[in-house]
Amino acid sequence: MKLHTCLVLLVLIFSGSCASGSENDYEARLMKMKSKFDSIKDYSCTFESYSSNGEKSASVTFKYFFRKPKSVRMEILKGKYSGTTLLLQKDNTVRVKVGMIIVGLFTFTYPADHRYVCDYRGNGLHNSDFGYFIEEHIKLLGLTSVRLAGEEELDGRKVLVYELLSKDLSKSRAVAKETIWIDKDQDLLIKYRQYDSSGQLIQSGYYKNIKINSGLSTSVFTDF
């Protein structure tokens, strides 16, 4: 009986140490990601996204461009309104040129949080960059439990896989569980998947062909 009790205690202690270590490692990794982002002037990538509000869902692939302090260009490559281009303006509005022959002769402007220029989770150009993702997850430190699920190879990159469980759904935008893939060597976000309390996928993102500090010109973010 005593031996059994000791074994149980050892397992609990070891498990607790692993959980704590995972959380500490995750926090340190977030800080490395922030430091990496601080050194980035611009980047571009292919962004595969999915969003759902429970009733409707959409999968959209974008060509994505970002330049500091907050210039964003998104071109829809696949999905509804393919061929459409969106530009985030300094006044936090979004100019849109729809990829349709007749409508494409005109441009439209909307507030950055307008449903026409946001996904089904309310995410738009204004909160789409790596920096925003990092800062939001830093805010959630202490409000999530973390497990390092392991290491994988993804698109030729060595990635760390973290699993996060929310301790307060009201502060995590109803995201109950999240899996994040982070480039181990470059400290870049590669992929994430978010689930609600019922286990349904409600948001995901996958970043491919990431190019950093290529010297994107101003015209990329002002001209269609």
C-alpha positions in Angstrom: 0.0 0.0 0.0 2.8 2.4 0.9 4.7 1.5 -2.3 1.5 2.2 -4.4 1.0 5.5 -2.7 4.6 6.5 -3.3 4.3 5.6 -7.0 1.1 7.7 -7.3 2.8 10.7 -5.7 5.8 10.4 -8.0 3.5 10.3 -11.0 1.6 13.4 -9.8 4.8 15.3 -9.1 6.3 14.4 -12.4 3.2 15.3 -14.3 2.9 18.6 -12.5 6.5 19.4 -13.3 5.9 18.6 -17.0 2.9 20.9 -17.1 4.7 23.7 -15.4 7.7 23.2 -17.7 5.5 23.3 -20.7 3.8 26.5 -19.6 7.2 28.2 -18.9 8.5 27.0 -22.2 5.4 28.3 -24.0 5.7 31.7 -22.4 9.4 31.9 -23.3 8.5 30.9 -26.9 5.9 33.6 -27.1 8.6 36.2 -26.0 10.9 34.9 -28.7 8.2 35.2 -31.2 7.6 38.8 -30.1 11.3 39.6 -30.3 11.3 38.1 -33.8 8.3 40.2 -34.9 10.0 43.3 -33.5 12.8 42.7 -36.0 10.5 42.3 -38.9 9.8 45.3 -41.2 7.6 43.5 -43.6 6.5 40.0 -44.6 4.3 38.2 -47.2 2.9 34.7 -47.3 0.0 32.5 -48.5 -2.6 32.4 -45.8 -5.2 29.6 -45.7 -8.0 30.5 -43.3 -11.2 29.0 -42.0 -13.8 30.6 -39.8 -17.3 29.6 -38.5 -20.0 31.3 -36.4 -21.8 28.0 -35.8 -24.3 28.6 -38.6 -22.0 29.6 -41.5 -18.4 28.8 -42.4 -15.9 29.8 -45.0 -12.5 28.6 -46.2 -10.5 31.3 -48.0 -7.0 31.4 -49.2 -5.2 34.8 -49.4 -2.0 36.2 -50.7 -1.0 38.3 -47.6 1.3 41.3 -47.3 2.2 43.3 -44.2 4.4 46.2 -43.5 5.0 48.1 -40.3 3.5 50.0 -38.6 0.2 48.6 -39.9 -0.2 48.3 -43.6 -2.0 45.2 -44.9 -2.9 43.9 -48.3 -5.0 40.7 -48.8 -5.7 39.2 -52.2 -8.3 36.4 -52.3 -6.9 33.5 -54.3 -9.5 30.9 -53.5 -12.9 31.0 -52.0 -15.9 33.3 -52.3 -15.1 36.6 -54.1 -11.9 35.2 -55.6 -9.9 37.9 -57.2 -10.9 40.6 -54.7 -8.2 42.8 -53.1 -8.5 44.5 -49.7 -6.2 47.3 -48.5 -6.1 48.5 -44.8 -5.9 52.3 -44.6 -4.2 54.5 -42.0 -7.6 55.7 -40.8 -8.5 52.1 -40.0 -10.8 51.6 -42.9 -10.5 49.0 -45.7 -10.7 49.8 -49.4 -12.0 46.9 -51.5 -11.9 46.1 -55.2 -14.2 43.2 -55.9 -12.9 40.6 -58.3 -15.9 40.8 -60.7 -15.8 42.3 -64.1 -18.6 44.9 -63.7 -18.4 45.5 -59.9 -14.6 45.6 -60.2 -14.8 48.9 -62.0 -15.5 50.5 -58.6 -13.9 50.5 -55.2 -15.6 50.4 -51.8 -14.6 51.6 -48.4 -15.7 50.1 -45.0 -14.7 50.4 -41.4 -12.1 47.8 -40.5 -14.5 45.9 -38.3 -17.4 45.8 -40.8 -18.8 42.4 -41.5 -18.2 42.8 -45.2 -14.4 42.8 -44.6 -14.2 40.4 -41.6 -14.6 36.7 -41.4 -17.3 34.8 -39.4 -15.3 35.3 -36.2 -15.0 39.1 -36.6 -11.4 39.0 -37.7 -10.3 41.4 -40.4 -7.2 43.1 -41.8 -6.7 45.2 -38.7 -6.1 42.1 -36.4 -4.6 39.7 -38.9 -0.8 40.1 -38.5 1.6 38.0 -36.5 2.1 40.8 -33.9 -1.6 40.9 -33.0 -1.7 37.1 -32.6 1.3 37.2 -30.3 0.0 40.0 -28.2 -3.4 38.4 -27.7 -1.8 35.2 -26.6 0.5 37.0 -24.2 -2.6 38.5 -22.6 -4.0 35.0 -22.1 -0.9 33.7 -20.2 -2.2 32.5 -16.8 -5.7 32.1 -18.3 -4.8 28.9 -20.2 -3.2 25.6 -19.4 -0.5 24.5 -21.8 0.9 21.2 -22.9 3.8 20.7 -25.3 2.3 18.0 -27.6 5.6 17.3 -29.3 7.7 18.2 -32.4 6.8 17.7 -36.1 8.1 18.6 -39.5 5.8 20.8 -41.5 6.6 22.1 -44.9 10.3 21.3 -44.3 10.3 23.2 -41.0 10.8 21.8 -37.5 7.8 22.9 -35.5 6.8 22.8 -31.8 3.2 21.8 -31.2 1.4 23.4 -28.2 -2.1 22.5 -26.9 -3.9 25.2 -25.0 -7.0 24.9 -22.8 -8.9 28.0 -21.7 -9.6 28.6 -18.1 -12.1 31.4 -18.9 -14.1 31.2 -22.1 -15.3 34.8 -21.6 -11.7 36.1 -22.0 -10.6 33.7 -24.8 -13.4 34.7 -27.2 -15.2 31.3 -26.6 -12.1 29.4 -27.7 -12.0 26.4 -25.4 -9.0 24.6 -27.0 -6.3 25.7 -29.4 -3.4 23.9 -31.1 -0.5 26.0 -32.3 2.4 25.1 -34.5 5.5 27.3 -34.1 8.7 27.2 -36.2 11.3 26.0 -33.7 14.3 27.7 -35.3 12.6 30.9 -36.7 10.1 31.5 -33.9 7.3 32.1 -36.5 3.7 31.1 -36.3 3.0 28.5 -38.9 -0.4 27.1 -38.1 -3.2 27.3 -35.5 -6.6 25.6 -34.9 -9.2 26.8 -32.5 -12.2 24.9 -31.1 -15.3 25.8 -29.1 -16.4 24.0 -25.9 -18.3 21.4 -28.0 -15.1 20.5 -29.9 -16.2 22.1 -33.1 -13.5 23.9 -35.2 -14.3 27.6 -35.3 -11.1 29.2 -36.6 -7.9 28.1 -38.2 -4.9 29.6 -40.1 -2.0 28.1 -42.0 0.9 30.3 -43.3 2.9 29.1 -46.2 5.8 30.6 -48.3 6.6 33.1 -45.7 9.1 35.8 -46.9 10.5 38.3 -44.4 11.9 41.8 -45.0 11.8 41.6 -48.8 11.4 45.4 -48.9 7.7 45.7 -49.9 7.0 49.1 -51.5 4.4 51.6 -50.4 2.5 51.0 -53.7 1.7 47.4 -52.6 -0.5 48.8 -49.9 -2.0 51.8 -51.8 -2.5 50.6 -55.4 -4.9 47.9 -56.6 
